Amino acid sequence: MPQHITEQQLETYLLASETLDDAQQKNIEAHLEECTLCRENWQMLKSFYQRVDEALVSPPSRRDEELAEQLLARETKALPERGVVKSALQHTVETYAEVVEPFRRTAIERFARWVRYNPVKFAGATSLAIAALAMLTMTVRTPKDPNPTFAEVKKSVLKVYNKEGEVLWSRMAARISDGSTRFGFEDSPIDPKFVTIEDIDGEGRNVVLVTGLTTSSKYGLDSLFCFEGSGKLRWRIGAGKFATFGKKGIGLFAEPAFMSLAIPRTGHDKPRLFALVGTIGLSPGKVTELGASNGVELQTYHHRGGCSILQTVDIDQDGKDELLIAGLNDGFDRACIAIVDPVAINGHAPVPSDLLPLEPIPQSNEKYYVLLPRTDLGKDIALTPYNNVTKLEIVGNARIIAHSREGPLPPDKEIGGVVYVFGKDMSLESVTGDDTFVSTYNKHYGMKESIQFKLEYWNALKDSVLYWDGEKFVNTPTMNKRHAAFPPLP
């Protein structure tokens, strides 16, 4: 880093290091070791924010309270009329308006919290002085309910709202697609759920779980952030370690990503938070339970092949949810569905003997593990030798509808997919092709009678569905015999 570090860069490094990738952080650290001037600025900045932190916990003076009450009793004051100062001040006021703080905090406390949660919006000491003045020129309204209910991302800004539709806090969210927790986010290569609002403590207070806030990959999906209702960062975790399946196994081919979250009903007093972490459809992947207080991994289900779907389902209708995981097992080159008891998920999914994990990871105890066959059309057209579950639907009493597609395909091809309907005990009720699959199949093979009416074809696919019995795959609906033998975790 040949030039000096700007105050904005130092503030970002101090207050929001998660927005910098590893290379940027290392460059700043290396420069601070070599440059005396920047190191002095760094020390001064740290001292300033240490005083800010002290202000956050210090009791307000009576004078502060009287000033706050006077400000809150009047409308927003007019801003100064002088050139640059007015322009900068107006911009700062508009920026501050994105964050709503409880009015009982003193002006300094409110401003300090705003600085802490929005560091990237400052350009140095001048901005701090202008912003401090702006704090005294506007009214801060009290949100009726401090509990976050929904959130939206628009033009790289994340805003979190309470049930009344009031903004609780906001944060820069570069590279996250526009969208909301109510209506979904814009399509992306894996359509991740960027923002989730849940009560992960079981205490009636929601937190905001966000992925995509960093810039180390296209959307920065390799980290998960947990924010309190106030906007304070509770924890941030990375994707962590993945199992190595066999010496000739496929390694991490793409940046890891947090692809989905689930909080199943388990009968315990406290909720349990699970995250599906994968490599954007490639191998390997894992589902891991995260500690609510610190985000640490508590137990992990390792999978050979990319899975992009994590849902909950009460498969046996006992009032307790199982984890429903779906995607691809590239050890067998087949689409897969796993149903796992969330109380004890430790272990690895079925793999061929030559692809067993190199680490000492036990075989898992899935309740059900199912492989779906490829089609002859996919074998003839697809560029790779596997299919993949791309969509799951749960209807009625735990009936599962799985959509399997071949792929990837040549750019000018679209062959649709096959739909599998599973009923009680994962018994297979029907197998059919969607309209695109039927149309493409008829055209590709010059069918005189539509494949849609060839029952023997669909029955052959049905008979090719395989179930893991704990030791081997069989072609009849079977529960994993290891499931009942595995001791649950406390």
N, C-alpha and C positions, 0 to 999 in steps of 0.2 A: 504494500500500500504506500506508494511514493508520496502522496499528499497527506496533509494533516487530516485527522478525523474530525468531521463536523460535530457540532453539539447535538444535532438531531440524530446522527449515527450513534453517538455515545449514549443518548437517552434511550434509544431503541435497544441498544445492547444491554443497558442496565435494567430496563423496565419490561421489555418485551423481547427477550432473546429468542423466544420460540418462533418469532417471525423471520429470523435469520437462519440460513442453512449453515452446515458445519464449516464450509470453506469461508464464509463471511465472518463467522465468529473467530476462527483461527487467524484470519488476516488482521482483525482488530486486536486480538491478544498479542500477536507478534509485533504490531506497530507500537502498542503501549509499552512493550519491553524496551524498545529502541528509542522512542521519542519522549524527551523530558517534558516538553510543552503539553503534549496530549495527555501524558500521565498526570500532570498537575491538574489539567482540566477535569480529568476523570475523577481524581480524588475530591475536587471541589464539588462535582456533581453528586458523588456518593454522599458527601456530607450534607448537601442540601436535601436530598431525598430521605436521609436519616432523620432530619428535623421534620420533614413532612410526615414521616411515619409516626414520630413522637406526637405531632399535632393530632393525628387520627385517634389517639387513645387518651389524650389529655382532656380533662373536663373543661367545658366552655366557661368563660368568665361571664359575669352578669352583664358587662358592657357588650359582649358579643351577642348575648341573647336579646338585649334591647335593640341593637342594630338590626339583627335578623328580623325581629318582629316589625320594626319600622319599614324595612324593605318589603316585607311580605304583605304589608297592609296597603301598598300603593301599586299602581300600574307600572309597567316597565318605563324607565326614564328615557328621554330622548338622548341619542348619542351625540358626541361632539361633532362639530361640523367641519373640522379641519382635515382636509386632504388625506394623506397616507394613514394618519392615526385613525380617522373615522373608518376608512376602508378596512384596515387590519382589525379594528375593534369590532366592526359589524360582522366580519368573517368569524371572529372568535366567539361572539355571542351566538351566531347561528350554529357553530360547531358545538358549543356547550349545551345548546337546547336539545341536542340528541340524547343527553343523559339527564334523567330526572332523579334527584336525590331527596330524601326526607328532609323537610324544612327545619326540623328541630336540631339538625347539625349546624354548627356555626359556619359562617361563610368560608373560613379557612379550611374547615373539615370538608365541606362540600367541594371546594376547589381542589383540595389535596387528593380526594378520592377520584375526582375527574382526571387529574394528572396521572394518577396511578393506573387507571383503567384505559386511558387514551393517550399514551406517551407518543405515538407516532404522529400525533396532530400538532406537535410543537416543533419549533425551529430554533430553540435556544432561549437564552435569558431574556431577550427582548420580548419574545412571545409570552413568556411567563409573566412578565410585568403587565403586558397588555391584557392578558387573560385575567389576571388578578383584578385589574380595574374593571373589566367587563363583569366580573362577579358582583360588583356593587351597583350595577346599572340595570339589573334585570330581576324578575320575580322567579323563584323556584317553587313550583307547585308540588304538593305532596301527593304521591300516588295513593289511591285508596287501598290498594292491595299490593304488597311487595312480592307476592308469589308469582313467578313467571308461568305463563299459560301457553303462549305461542310465540313464534319468532319468524322473521323473514329476512332474506338477504336481497338487497337491491343495490345495484351499481357498487358492489364490493363493500357494502356496509351491512353488518348484521345488527338488527334491532330486536330486542326482546320486550315483550308486552305482558301485562297482567290481564286478567279476565275482563277488565273494563276497557281494554284497548289502549291503555296508557303505556308509554315507553318507559321501561325501567332502566335500561342501559343500552348502549350500542358499542360496537367495536369494529375496527377495520377487518374485512374478511376478503382480502384479495384472492382471486382465482376460484372462489366458490361461486357456483352457478346461481343465478337469481332463482328465487322460489321461496316457499314457506313451509312450515310444519303442518299447515292446514291443507295446502293444495299440492304439495310436492315441489321438486326442483326440476330445472330444465334437464333434458336428457344429457347424459355423458356416456363414455365408453362402458361404464358398469352401473350407471344410475344409482350412485350411493345415496344414503340418507345422511346428508351433511349435518343436519341439526336435529337433535332429539331432546324433548323436555319430559323428564320423568322424576318421580320420587324414588330415589335409589336408597334412601335411608329408612323408609317406612315411618317417617315422622310428619307426613303431611306437607312437607316443603319440597318443591321441585328444584332440580338442578338443570343446567343447560349443557348438554353433551354435544361437542362440535368436532368434526374432522374436516380437514381441508384448510386449516389456518396457516400452514407453513408453505414453503415454496420449493421443497426439495424434489417434488415431482409435479406432474401436470396440475393436479389440484391440491398437492400437499396432503394426500390422504394417509401418509405414514405415521400420523400422530393423532391422538384423541385427547381433547381438552374437556375438563369438567369445571364449569363455572357455577358459583353460588348464585342465588337469586339476586344478590346485591351486585353481581358482576365480578366479584373477586375470584381469581383462579384458585380452585381447590387443588387440582393436580393436572399434570400432563404426562402422558406415557407414549412411548414409541411402540412400534410393531413387535419388538422383542425377537427372540430366537425361534427358528423353525427347525423341525426335525430334518435329518438327512436320510432319505430313503434309498439305501443301497449305494454301492460304489459307482454304479453306472447311472444313478438316478439323475433326473433333471433337477438342476439347482434353481435358485431364484432367478427367473428370467426377466422379471420386471420389478419396478418399485413396489414394496408391500403397501397394502391399503386396508384401512378399517372400512369394511363393506356393509356391515349391518350390526344392529344391537338387538338384544331381546331380554325381557324381564319376565320369566315364567312364574306361574303360580306353583309354589312347591310345598305349601303347608307350613312353612317356617314363618316366624314372626317378622323377620327382616326380608326385604326383597333381595334377589340375587341378580347381578348384572353380568350378562354374557356378551362377548364381542366376537364376530366373525372377522378374522384377519386373513387376507389372502394376497395374491399377487396378480390381481386383475384377470382372473380366469385361468391362470397358469399354476404350475406346481411349485412348492407345496402350499398348504393352507392349514388353518387351525381355528378352533373355537375355544376361547379361554374365558374363565370366570375372573372378573376384576373386583378387587376390594373397593367398596364404596368410599371409604375414607381417604385412600391413597392411590387407588388404581393399580395396585400390584397384582400380578397373576397368582391366582389361588389354585387353579387346576386347569389342565389343558387337554383338549382332544385334537390330536395331530392327524392330518389327512394327506394322503398322497393324491395330488390332483387338485385343481382349483374348484372351490365351491363359492358361489356368489349369493346363495339364499340361506337365510337363517330366520326361522319363524318358530312359533310355539303352537302345539296342538295337544289336546287331551285325548290321546289315541285310544285309551281304554275307558274313558268316561268315568274316572274316579275323582274328579275335581282337582287333579294335579296335572300340570302341564309337562309335556316332554319337549325337548328341542328337536326341531325338524330342520335338517341340513340337506342341501341338495346342490348338485353340480356335476363334477367329472372325477372319476378315479382313473388316472392315466396309467396306473399299473396294469389295469385290465382293459384300458381303452374303451370304457363304457360310462354312460351316464349313471349317476348313483343317487340314492336317497338313504339318509341315515336318520333314525329316530333314537335319541339318546336321553337317558334319565339325567336331568341337570344336577341331581344330588351327587352323582359320581360319574364324571366324564373323563377322568384321567386315562390316558392310553392312546393307542394309534388304531386307525381304521384298517380293515383287511387289505393286504397287499400280497403279491406273489412272493414266494420264499426268497427269491434273489433281490427283493427290494425291501427287506426288513430294515427298520431304522438302525443306523450305526450307533446311536445313543441307547442307553439302557431304558427304553420306554416299553412298558408292558402292552399287551394286546388289550384293546378296549372291550367294553361290555355293552355295546349298543343293544337296545331292545330289538330293533330290526335294522338290517342293512340289505339294500336291494340294488341290483345292477340291471339296467335296461339295455336291450340289444340294439345294435345298429341295424339299419335297413340296407337292402341291396342297392337302393337308389343312392343312399349316402355313400356307400362303398364305391360306386361308379363315378360320382360327381365331386364329393368333398375333397378338399386338399389335404386333410389330415385324417388319420385312422381312428376317429372317435366321435361320439355324440355327447350331448351335454343337456342337463335339465336347465332350462332357461326361465321357467315360470312354474309356480305352485299355487294352487287354489285350495282352500279348505271350505267345504260346504256341508250343511246338515250336521249329522252326528259324526264328526271327524272323518268324513269322506275326503280323500286327498286326490286332487286332479293334477297330474304332472305333465308338463309339455316338454318333450324332448326334441332337440334339433341337431342335425348333422352340421359339421362345420370344422373350421371355416370353409367358405365356398369361394369359387372364382367370382370376380366382381360383377359379372353379368348373369350370375345364377341365383335363383331363390327357389328352394325346394320345399319350404314349409316344414312341418314337423308332425310328430306322432303324439297322440293324447292317451295317457294311461289313467284309468280311474280305479283307485284302491278303496276298498270298503273295510269292514270290520277285520281286525287282526291282519291288516295289510293284504287281504285276499284281493286278487285282481278281478275286477268286475267286467271291464271292457278295454279294448284297444282299438283306436280308430285313427285315421289320418285327417289332418285339417284340410280345408278346401285347396290350399296351395299345393300340399303334398299330393293329393289325389290328382289334381290337374297336371302337375309336372310329371308324375309317374306315368299317367296315361299317355302323355305326349312323348316322353323319353323312350318308352318301350313299345309304342304304337299299339296300345291296348284296343282290342275290338269291343271288349266289355270292360266297363270301368272297374279299376281295382277296388273301388269302394264296395262293390258287391261280391268280392272274392273272399268269402268267409274263411276259407282255408289259409289265406295269406295272413289275415289278422290273428287267427288262432295259432299259427306258427310263431308269430312274434310274441304272443301271450305265453306260449310254452317256453320261450327263450328267456323269460324274466327269471333271474336267479336270486335266491335268498341265502344269506350267510347263517349257518347253524352254529357257529362258534368254532368250527374246525374246517369246514368246506362249504362250497356253494351247492345248493340243491334247487330244483325247479318247482318246488311246491311251497306255498306260504308257510314260513317257519320263523319262530322267534329264536334269537340267539340264546343257546343254552347257558352261556356264560353270564347272562344278564342277572339271573337270580343269585348266582354264586358270588358276585362282586360285593364286597362290604361298602356301604355308603360312607361318605365323608361326614363329619359332624357339621 
